[in-house]
Amino acid sequence: MSYFYTNALEDKSIESLWSGLRSGDKSALEAIYRQFIHDLFSFGMSLHADETLVKDAIQDVFIDIWNYRSKLCQDANVKQYLFKALSNRIHKELGKNAKRTALHWTTDQESLSDSAEEILIQNQQQSETTAKMKVAMEKLPIRQKEVLQYLYFEKLSYEETSKLLDINIRSTYTLAWKAINALKKAILLLVIFF
């Protein structure tokens, strides 16, 4: 496949690529893979920090998509479909109540201080806060981590999140509320004891 042909495929709308995939076009599958691989990997790593497991799960998702392409819904929201398929695959691998072992928590906050000493103090405080948040996130059940990932990192609505989690909207609000409260309590305990 030539470079220009690949770029032309990637410039197509996701809907036409999805339609091509459903019709058996392997190059459409490749273009969808290229378009979403980074988002899927980041999302997968937020659910479980085993890089090999996440990569294998992504490959399994695309193998399943290819194998069952004729049964795919024509007007699917492709990104949501892929996220849900990856989440399901990871859940299957980990078991229903498995917990994620690590979270790659990053923040992009610029320092407004002129003093090198103040910058050092702020960086140390930020590192401590990030570490505390990471510990608190690790203690959450996987469904609570997942709802936080969808709502706050992927910027999905509560309605979209409820569809991805296969729960009603009220349960989505409740799950998010429980996750945030659990984080608050865990961080408070970490602040008190450390």
Backbone torsions as a table, in degrees:
resi	resn	phi	psi	omega
1	MET	NA	132.9	-177.5
2	SER	-80.7	161.4	179.8
3	TYR	-59.9	-42.9	-177.2
4	PHE	-68.0	-36.2	178.8
5	TYR	-65.9	-41.3	178.9
6	THR	-63.4	-45.8	179.2
7	ASN	-63.9	-37.6	178.1
8	ALA	-62.4	-39.6	178.1
9	LEU	-65.3	-40.4	-178.1
10	GLU	-69.8	-22.5	178.7
11	ASP	-80.8	-16.2	178.0
12	LYS	-64.4	156.7	176.7
13	SER	-69.0	152.9	-179.0
14	ILE	-62.8	-31.8	178.9
15	GLU	-64.8	-41.8	179.9
16	SER	-71.5	-34.5	175.5
17	LEU	-64.1	-43.0	179.4
18	TRP	-61.6	-42.4	178.2
19	SER	-63.4	-42.2	177.7
20	GLY	-63.0	-41.3	177.3
21	LEU	-59.9	-47.1	-179.6
22	ARG	-60.7	-27.4	179.4
23	SER	-87.1	-3.7	176.8
24	GLY	102.1	16.8	179.8
25	ASP	-85.2	106.7	-178.7
26	LYS	-65.4	-31.1	179.7
27	SER	-67.8	-28.7	175.8
28	ALA	-69.5	-39.9	175.9
29	LEU	-60.4	-44.4	179.3
30	GLU	-62.2	-41.8	179.9
31	ALA	-65.8	-40.1	177.1
32	ILE	-64.7	-43.1	178.0
33	TYR	-57.8	-49.3	-179.1
34	ARG	-62.5	-36.8	-177.4
35	GLN	-69.6	-34.6	-171.9
36	PHE	-111.3	-3.9	-172.1
37	ILE	-59.4	-42.1	-177.4
38	HIS	-67.9	-43.0	177.5
39	ASP	-63.2	-42.2	-180.0
40	LEU	-65.2	-41.6	179.9
41	PHE	-64.3	-45.5	178.8
42	SER	-60.8	-44.7	179.4
43	PHE	-63.2	-46.4	179.8
44	GLY	-60.3	-40.9	179.4
45	MET	-68.1	-25.8	177.1
46	SER	-73.0	-24.2	178.7
47	LEU	-87.0	-36.5	-180.0
48	HIS	-154.1	130.3	-171.0
49	ALA	-85.2	12.5	176.4
50	ASP	-87.7	104.2	-174.8
51	GLU	-58.7	-41.0	-179.6
52	THR	-64.4	-44.6	178.9
53	LEU	-60.5	-43.4	-178.5
54	VAL	-65.5	-45.5	179.4
55	LYS	-62.1	-42.8	177.8
56	ASP	-63.3	-40.7	179.7
57	ALA	-63.3	-41.3	178.4
58	ILE	-62.7	-45.3	178.5
59	GLN	-60.3	-42.7	179.2
60	ASP	-62.0	-38.8	178.4
61	VAL	-60.4	-47.2	-177.8
62	PHE	-71.2	-31.6	174.8
63	ILE	-65.4	-44.5	178.0
64	ASP	-62.7	-41.8	179.0
65	ILE	-59.2	-43.9	179.8
66	TRP	-66.2	-45.4	-177.2
67	ASN	-65.1	-32.5	-176.6
68	TYR	-112.4	25.5	-174.6
69	ARG	-57.9	-34.0	-177.8
70	SER	-70.4	-17.6	-178.7
71	LYS	-98.8	0.3	-178.4
72	LEU	-71.2	145.2	177.7
73	CYS	-67.2	136.1	-176.0
74	GLN	-68.2	-41.4	-173.7
75	ASP	-107.0	42.9	-179.3
76	ALA	-75.1	149.8	167.4
77	ASN	-80.6	104.7	-168.5
78	VAL	-60.7	-45.1	-178.2
79	LYS	-62.0	-46.5	179.0
80	GLN	-63.4	-39.8	178.8
81	TYR	-60.8	-46.1	-179.0
82	LEU	-65.3	-42.1	179.0
83	PHE	-62.4	-43.7	-178.8
84	LYS	-66.9	-41.5	179.2
85	ALA	-63.0	-41.3	178.7
86	LEU	-66.8	-43.8	178.0
87	SER	-58.5	-46.3	179.2
88	ASN	-61.2	-41.0	-179.0
89	ARG	-66.0	-42.8	179.0
90	ILE	-66.2	-42.8	177.0
91	HIS	-58.2	-42.1	-179.6
92	LYS	-62.6	-42.0	-179.3
93	GLU	-68.5	-37.8	-174.9
94	LEU	-88.1	-20.8	-174.1
95	GLY	94.0	161.9	-171.9
96	LYS	-59.9	-40.2	-175.2
97	ASN	-109.0	20.9	-178.5
98	ALA	-67.9	150.8	178.5
99	LYS	-112.7	144.8	177.3
100	ARG	-72.5	140.3	-174.9
101	THR	-89.6	-20.4	-179.6
102	ALA	-155.0	157.4	176.8
103	LEU	-132.4	130.6	177.2
104	HIS	-91.2	99.2	-173.6
105	TRP	-102.4	118.1	-179.9
106	THR	-125.1	147.9	174.8
107	THR	-132.2	146.6	178.1
108	ASP	-117.6	85.9	-179.0
109	GLN	-122.3	124.1	-179.8
110	GLU	-84.5	144.2	177.3
111	SER	-84.7	133.2	-179.6
112	LEU	-101.6	2.0	-176.6
113	SER	-84.6	145.2	178.8
114	ASP	-88.0	-26.1	-173.7
115	SER	-81.5	134.3	177.8
116	ALA	-62.9	-36.1	179.3
117	GLU	-65.9	-42.9	178.4
118	GLU	-64.8	-38.4	178.2
119	ILE	-63.3	-43.6	178.7
120	LEU	-61.6	-44.3	178.9
121	ILE	-63.3	-44.9	179.2
122	GLN	-62.5	-42.2	179.4
123	ASN	-63.7	-39.8	178.8
124	GLN	-65.9	-43.5	178.5
125	GLN	-63.8	-41.1	179.7
126	GLN	-64.9	-41.4	177.7
127	SER	-62.2	-42.1	178.7
128	GLU	-65.0	-42.9	178.7
129	THR	-63.4	-44.0	178.4
130	THR	-61.8	-42.9	178.8
131	ALA	-63.2	-42.4	178.4
132	LYS	-64.4	-40.8	178.9
133	MET	-64.5	-40.5	179.3
134	LYS	-62.2	-45.6	178.4
135	VAL	-61.2	-43.9	-179.8
136	ALA	-63.6	-42.3	179.9
137	MET	-64.8	-36.9	-179.4
138	GLU	-62.5	-26.8	-177.2
139	LYS	-82.9	-13.0	-179.8
140	LEU	-73.0	146.8	171.1
141	PRO	-63.4	154.4	-173.7
142	ILE	-60.5	-34.7	179.6
143	ARG	-66.1	-36.9	178.0
144	GLN	-69.5	-38.2	176.2
145	LYS	-62.8	-41.5	-178.0
146	GLU	-64.0	-43.8	179.9
147	VAL	-64.2	-39.6	177.4
148	LEU	-65.1	-39.9	179.1
149	GLN	-61.0	-48.1	-179.2
150	TYR	-63.3	-47.8	-173.6
151	LEU	-74.5	-42.8	-169.9
152	TYR	-104.6	-25.2	-179.7
153	PHE	-101.9	-38.7	178.4
154	GLU	-91.0	-8.4	177.0
155	LYS	58.9	37.0	176.3
156	LEU	-84.6	156.6	177.5
157	SER	-77.3	167.9	176.4
158	TYR	-63.0	-35.8	179.5
159	GLU	-64.9	-46.8	179.4
160	GLU	-63.9	-40.3	179.4
161	THR	-63.8	-41.7	-180.0
162	SER	-62.9	-36.8	177.7
163	LYS	-66.8	-42.4	-179.6
164	LEU	-65.9	-34.0	-178.7
165	LEU	-88.5	-6.0	-177.3
166	ASP	58.8	42.2	175.7
167	ILE	-133.2	163.7	-179.9
168	ASN	-76.1	167.5	-174.4
169	ILE	-62.8	-39.1	179.2
170	ARG	-61.9	-41.9	178.0
171	SER	-64.8	-32.7	177.5
172	THR	-65.4	-45.7	177.0
173	TYR	-60.4	-43.7	-179.2
174	THR	-63.5	-44.7	-179.9
175	LEU	-62.6	-42.4	178.4
176	ALA	-65.1	-42.8	179.5
177	TRP	-61.1	-44.8	179.4
178	LYS	-63.0	-40.9	-179.6
179	ALA	-64.3	-44.7	-179.2
180	ILE	-66.1	-43.2	177.7
181	ASN	-62.8	-41.3	178.4
182	ALA	-63.0	-39.7	177.2
183	LEU	-64.0	-44.0	179.5
184	LYS	-59.3	-47.3	-178.9
185	LYS	-64.3	-43.3	-178.5
186	ALA	-64.6	-41.9	179.7
187	ILE	-67.9	-40.0	177.7
188	LEU	-60.4	-43.9	177.3
189	LEU	-63.1	-40.0	178.8
190	LEU	-65.0	-39.0	179.7
191	VAL	-66.6	-40.9	-178.1
192	ILE	-67.3	-44.5	-173.2
193	PHE	-88.8	-11.8	179.8
194	PHE	-118.3	NA	NA
